[in-house]
């Protein structure tokens, strides 16, 4: 999709290496891709069990459905988008907002598109929004995902709560709090 074809509900950003990143709203046609991205984010966990034929796929669909229902109930007006890099589906980002916070519910970029600066540019965009609105920016990080933990710390996030399997991290604009 050329720049001139960007729809009004899409957001276009340029990555450090010159790649084009587009955020577009999720549609029903994206469901299989979104399930695959979700499953990819859980690959290490899922590899720890033996699965009968088709069982892992059913489990991933079930877990994805539970996650989606939970997020939709807590943040019914959340912004749920597909991340495209150079017109190819590369991941998903789901952001909820309320009076107190911007909540990064989920960000996942498939391995083929990682290390191009997409995650950093998307997080910096949310940090800027948090600063402009004087809201906390919060996200949950899986405790065994040390790379993600370090990534968020580099961007100014701190752990505000250890929930066992997850660390609740927060960015406070302008030293708020």
RAFEN-V833884 format. One record per residue. N is the residue number from 1. RES is the residue in three letters. PHI is phi in whole degrees, 0 to 359 (none if undefined). Layout:
BEGIN
N_RES_PHI, N_RES_PHI
END
This chain:
BEGIN
1_UNK_none, 2_UNK_285, 3_UNK_306, 4_UNK_292, 5_UNK_264, 6_UNK_298, 7_UNK_280, 8_UNK_297, 9_UNK_266, 10_UNK_253, 11_UNK_241, 12_UNK_246, 13_UNK_228, 14_UNK_251, 15_UNK_279, 16_UNK_308, 17_UNK_275, 18_UNK_98, 19_UNK_296, 20_UNK_262, 21_UNK_249, 22_UNK_237, 23_UNK_253, 24_UNK_231, 25_UNK_302, 26_UNK_293, 27_UNK_237, 28_UNK_304, 29_UNK_293, 30_UNK_274, 31_UNK_307, 32_UNK_296, 33_UNK_297, 34_UNK_296, 35_UNK_295, 36_UNK_296, 37_UNK_296, 38_UNK_303, 39_UNK_300, 40_UNK_296, 41_UNK_287, 42_UNK_251, 43_UNK_304, 44_UNK_297, 45_UNK_295, 46_UNK_291, 47_UNK_289, 48_UNK_279, 49_UNK_238, 50_UNK_269, 51_UNK_239, 52_UNK_287, 53_UNK_309, 54_UNK_80, 55_UNK_292, 56_UNK_297, 57_UNK_298, 58_UNK_297, 59_UNK_297, 60_UNK_298, 61_UNK_298, 62_UNK_297, 63_UNK_297, 64_UNK_300, 65_UNK_298, 66_UNK_296, 67_UNK_299, 68_UNK_299, 69_UNK_298, 70_UNK_298, 71_UNK_296, 72_UNK_294, 73_UNK_286, 74_UNK_280, 75_UNK_225, 76_UNK_298, 77_UNK_257, 78_UNK_298, 79_UNK_265, 80_UNK_247, 81_UNK_228, 82_UNK_270, 83_UNK_266, 84_UNK_248, 85_UNK_238, 86_UNK_51, 87_UNK_69, 88_UNK_245, 89_UNK_301, 90_UNK_236, 91_UNK_167, 92_UNK_215, 93_UNK_218, 94_UNK_226, 95_UNK_232, 96_UNK_253, 97_UNK_221, 98_UNK_217, 99_UNK_296, 100_UNK_257, 101_UNK_214, 102_UNK_252, 103_UNK_248, 104_UNK_282, 105_UNK_287, 106_UNK_198, 107_UNK_220, 108_UNK_213, 109_UNK_238, 110_UNK_293, 111_UNK_310, 112_UNK_303, 113_UNK_251, 114_UNK_283, 115_UNK_64, 116_UNK_245, 117_UNK_95, 118_UNK_297, 119_UNK_299, 120_UNK_297, 121_UNK_294, 122_UNK_291, 123_UNK_292, 124_UNK_297, 125_UNK_296, 126_UNK_292, 127_UNK_298, 128_UNK_297, 129_UNK_296, 130_UNK_298, 131_UNK_294, 132_UNK_294, 133_UNK_259, 134_UNK_55, 135_UNK_245, 136_UNK_290, 137_UNK_247, 138_UNK_236, 139_UNK_202, 140_UNK_257, 141_UNK_239, 142_UNK_299, 143_UNK_301, 144_UNK_274, 145_UNK_266, 146_UNK_296, 147_UNK_298, 148_UNK_295, 149_UNK_303, 150_UNK_295, 151_UNK_302, 152_UNK_293, 153_UNK_299, 154_UNK_301, 155_UNK_271, 156_UNK_100, 157_UNK_279, 158_UNK_232, 159_UNK_284, 160_UNK_251, 161_UNK_198, 162_UNK_256, 163_UNK_255, 164_UNK_87, 165_UNK_282, 166_UNK_227, 167_UNK_251, 168_UNK_271, 169_UNK_246, 170_UNK_214, 171_UNK_252, 172_UNK_250, 173_UNK_295, 174_UNK_56, 175_UNK_72, 176_UNK_303, 177_UNK_117
END
